[in-house]
Amino acid sequence: MNELPTATAAEIKISFAGAEAKAAFDALELDRDEGSRRLIHFWDRPQWAADGTLTLPLLDRGIILRRRRDDEGPESERETDLTVKLRPCPPLPERWREDREGEGWKFKIEDDRTGPEFTPMLSASLEAEGGPPELLLIEQQRELLGVAELAEADLADLTALGPVRAVKWKDDWDELPGKVAIEEWRTDTGLRFLEVSVRSDIADAAEVQAQLEQALRDRDITPPPFGERKTEAVMTALARDAHL
């Protein structure tokens, strides 16, 4: 019997878009040469209605297929990973209800909490190392997609959406436990996001949320009044750009 898993960890995120992303970037005095650069692609099957309405069938079902590839260093040494993410996470069989890993892959369950509401959304993701530039899922990823009732036919004729040019920094802020991750996403058409995030135990999530907001204010950055998940916004924008 499939049941919802229970997360023991949370990722707490505050995202900035457009001009707010630039202002936060400047306030944090970030230098792209000091961050890790990656190229990101997503896969889905954009569908357009007669009235111009766009739908992304996989994303609408809470399924995200994402490939990240290093964008620096010798070409032969650039690492690639491919992730299958279920968000929100559906009920899962027992073997997929807790974090686990194997050779070249890692599976985790956690709460995604995006400010300012920080409403918990249970997610499950399976990241696999290496692989060619095209979409090539490993056996465990296909099994996880099968749990989400995604058939092999649903993986045919998918469109690669991208690239997203990402830069990521990790820093220590005295006010927060663990590392603070800062990631900037930009597209060739001018879309820009900046996300500041930190991970914590579920029991400490509310306290860490407040600490993250205050840490930003202490750096003259006002958390945005509306939260937006950068993945959904970027995928939609990339699909629209590809259709023009």
PLY file of the C-alpha trace (Angstrom):
ply
format ascii 1.0
element vertex 244
property float x
property float y
property float z
element edge 243
property int vertex1
property int vertex2
end_header
0.00 0.00 0.00
1.25 3.47 -0.90
1.36 6.10 1.84
2.67 9.64 2.16
6.20 9.71 3.56
7.21 11.97 6.42
9.94 14.57 5.95
12.51 15.13 8.67
14.24 18.06 6.91
13.06 21.28 5.32
14.54 23.59 2.69
13.55 27.17 3.44
13.69 29.52 0.44
13.15 33.17 -0.32
13.12 34.05 -4.01
13.48 37.38 -5.77
12.53 38.04 -9.39
13.45 40.71 -11.93
14.48 44.06 -10.43
14.19 42.64 -6.91
16.68 39.91 -7.86
19.14 42.53 -9.11
18.73 44.61 -5.94
19.33 41.57 -3.72
22.33 40.55 -5.84
23.87 43.99 -5.40
23.10 44.17 -1.67
24.81 40.81 -1.09
27.82 42.04 -3.09
27.93 38.84 -5.11
30.64 38.15 -7.67
29.82 35.61 -10.37
33.50 34.72 -10.68
33.37 33.44 -7.09
30.37 31.16 -7.65
29.91 27.78 -9.31
28.43 28.04 -12.82
26.00 25.52 -14.27
23.72 25.18 -17.27
20.24 23.85 -16.47
17.64 22.28 -18.78
14.17 20.97 -18.05
11.96 18.57 -20.02
8.23 18.73 -20.59
5.72 18.66 -23.43
4.39 22.23 -23.89
0.84 22.26 -25.23
-0.97 25.27 -26.63
-4.72 25.74 -26.78
-6.41 27.70 -29.56
-6.74 30.69 -27.25
-2.99 30.76 -26.62
-3.15 29.12 -23.20
0.01 27.18 -22.33
0.07 23.98 -20.28
3.03 21.87 -19.18
1.59 18.39 -18.57
4.43 16.98 -16.47
4.78 20.11 -14.35
1.01 20.21 -13.88
1.25 16.69 -12.44
4.02 17.74 -10.07
6.80 16.07 -12.07
10.03 17.94 -12.80
12.82 16.55 -14.97
16.00 18.63 -14.62
19.55 18.30 -15.88
22.43 20.40 -14.51
25.87 20.55 -16.09
28.97 22.40 -14.94
29.70 25.44 -17.08
33.35 25.92 -16.22
36.61 24.01 -16.49
37.76 21.58 -19.20
34.89 20.12 -21.22
35.87 16.53 -20.41
35.81 17.18 -16.66
32.44 18.91 -16.39
30.03 17.00 -14.16
26.38 16.41 -15.03
23.47 15.32 -12.88
19.90 14.45 -13.77
17.12 14.83 -11.23
13.56 13.55 -11.09
11.51 15.56 -8.61
7.94 14.90 -7.44
6.43 18.05 -5.94
4.01 17.69 -4.29
5.07 14.16 -3.41
2.40 11.51 -3.96
1.87 8.46 -1.71
4.84 6.12 -2.11
5.53 2.43 -1.46
7.53 1.62 1.66
10.90 1.40 -0.10
10.57 5.05 -1.20
9.38 6.58 2.08
12.78 7.52 3.47
16.09 8.90 2.23
18.31 6.33 0.53
21.14 6.14 -1.97
22.98 3.79 -4.27
25.95 3.87 -6.59
25.81 7.22 -8.39
22.38 8.27 -7.13
20.72 9.77 -4.07
17.06 9.99 -3.04
15.70 12.44 -0.47
12.38 13.59 0.95
11.97 17.05 2.41
9.58 19.95 2.84
9.98 22.83 0.39
9.05 26.09 2.12
9.06 29.24 -0.03
8.55 32.61 1.63
6.72 34.64 2.58
4.01 32.06 3.32
6.48 29.18 3.86
3.65 26.68 3.33
5.24 23.21 3.51
5.12 21.24 0.26
6.41 17.70 0.49
8.85 16.85 -2.29
10.79 13.74 -3.29
13.81 13.90 -5.58
16.19 11.36 -7.04
19.45 12.77 -8.38
21.73 10.64 -10.54
25.31 11.49 -11.42
26.83 11.67 -14.86
25.24 10.72 -18.12
25.15 12.15 -21.63
23.63 15.55 -22.41
20.28 14.11 -23.47
17.58 12.86 -21.12
18.65 9.39 -19.97
16.90 8.20 -16.82
18.32 5.44 -14.64
16.27 2.44 -13.51
15.46 3.90 -10.07
14.22 7.16 -11.60
11.93 5.30 -13.95
10.61 3.29 -11.01
9.87 6.49 -9.10
8.07 7.97 -12.11
6.05 4.78 -12.36
4.92 5.31 -8.77
3.72 8.75 -9.90
1.75 6.94 -12.66
3.90 8.28 -15.48
3.96 5.79 -18.34
6.80 5.29 -20.83
4.63 6.93 -23.49
4.54 10.09 -21.34
8.32 10.36 -21.72
8.23 10.34 -25.53
8.69 13.49 -27.62
9.60 15.73 -24.69
10.99 19.20 -25.36
14.20 20.42 -23.71
13.60 23.83 -22.13
16.69 25.96 -21.59
19.34 26.79 -21.00
19.11 28.49 -17.65
22.46 30.01 -16.72
22.92 29.44 -13.00
25.54 30.60 -10.53
25.57 29.25 -6.98
27.36 30.43 -3.87
27.52 28.93 -0.39
28.27 31.11 2.60
28.29 31.13 6.39
25.97 33.67 8.01
26.42 33.97 11.76
22.65 34.25 12.29
21.83 30.94 10.61
22.73 27.29 11.17
24.65 25.54 8.45
25.47 26.90 5.03
23.38 29.54 3.27
22.92 28.76 -0.43
22.44 31.62 -2.88
21.57 30.81 -6.48
21.03 33.12 -9.43
19.15 31.98 -12.53
19.20 33.91 -15.81
17.89 33.11 -19.27
18.99 34.45 -22.64
15.72 36.37 -22.88
16.34 38.37 -19.71
14.51 36.41 -17.01
16.29 36.66 -13.68
15.81 35.04 -10.28
17.83 35.03 -7.09
17.05 32.51 -4.35
18.45 32.45 -0.82
17.91 29.17 1.02
18.92 27.22 4.08
18.16 23.71 5.28
17.02 22.76 8.75
15.34 20.01 10.75
11.54 20.12 10.64
11.41 20.91 14.35
13.51 24.07 13.84
11.99 25.22 10.54
9.77 28.00 11.93
12.65 29.50 13.89
15.03 29.28 10.93
12.44 30.92 8.66
12.31 33.93 10.98
16.10 34.00 11.23
16.48 33.96 7.43
14.05 36.84 6.96
15.78 38.90 9.64
19.23 38.11 8.22
18.10 39.52 4.86
16.70 42.67 6.48
19.98 43.12 8.34
21.62 43.19 4.91
19.18 45.88 3.65
17.16 43.33 1.65
13.39 43.35 2.06
11.81 39.90 1.56
9.30 40.04 -1.32
5.60 40.31 -0.46
4.75 37.40 -2.77
6.53 34.08 -3.04
7.17 32.52 -6.46
8.72 29.15 -7.18
11.48 29.88 -9.64
11.32 26.46 -11.35
7.67 26.83 -12.36
8.13 30.45 -13.47
11.26 29.70 -15.49
9.84 26.59 -17.19
6.73 28.49 -18.25
8.79 31.40 -19.59
11.16 29.08 -21.47
8.23 27.25 -23.07
6.72 30.57 -24.20
10.06 31.71 -25.61
10.46 28.44 -27.54
6.99 28.93 -29.06
7.73 32.43 -30.44
0 1
1 2
2 3
3 4
4 5
5 6
6 7
7 8
8 9
9 10
10 11
11 12
12 13
13 14
14 15
15 16
16 17
17 18
18 19
19 20
20 21
21 22
22 23
23 24
24 25
25 26
26 27
27 28
28 29
29 30
30 31
31 32
32 33
33 34
34 35
35 36
36 37
37 38
38 39
39 40
40 41
41 42
42 43
43 44
44 45
45 46
46 47
47 48
48 49
49 50
50 51
51 52
52 53
53 54
54 55
55 56
56 57
57 58
58 59
59 60
60 61
61 62
62 63
63 64
64 65
65 66
66 67
67 68
68 69
69 70
70 71
71 72
72 73
73 74
74 75
75 76
76 77
77 78
78 79
79 80
80 81
81 82
82 83
83 84
84 85
85 86
86 87
87 88
88 89
89 90
90 91
91 92
92 93
93 94
94 95
95 96
96 97
97 98
98 99
99 100
100 101
101 102
102 103
103 104
104 105
105 106
106 107
107 108
108 109
109 110
110 111
111 112
112 113
113 114
114 115
115 116
116 117
117 118
118 119
119 120
120 121
121 122
122 123
123 124
124 125
125 126
126 127
127 128
128 129
129 130
130 131
131 132
132 133
133 134
134 135
135 136
136 137
137 138
138 139
139 140
140 141
141 142
142 143
143 144
144 145
145 146
146 147
147 148
148 149
149 150
150 151
151 152
152 153
153 154
154 155
155 156
156 157
157 158
158 159
159 160
160 161
161 162
162 163
163 164
164 165
165 166
166 167
167 168
168 169
169 170
170 171
171 172
172 173
173 174
174 175
175 176
176 177
177 178
178 179
179 180
180 181
181 182
182 183
183 184
184 185
185 186
186 187
187 188
188 189
189 190
190 191
191 192
192 193
193 194
194 195
195 196
196 197
197 198
198 199
199 200
200 201
201 202
202 203
203 204
204 205
205 206
206 207
207 208
208 209
209 210
210 211
211 212
212 213
213 214
214 215
215 216
216 217
217 218
218 219
219 220
220 221
221 222
222 223
223 224
224 225
225 226
226 227
227 228
228 229
229 230
230 231
231 232
232 233
233 234
234 235
235 236
236 237
237 238
238 239
239 240
240 241
241 242
242 243
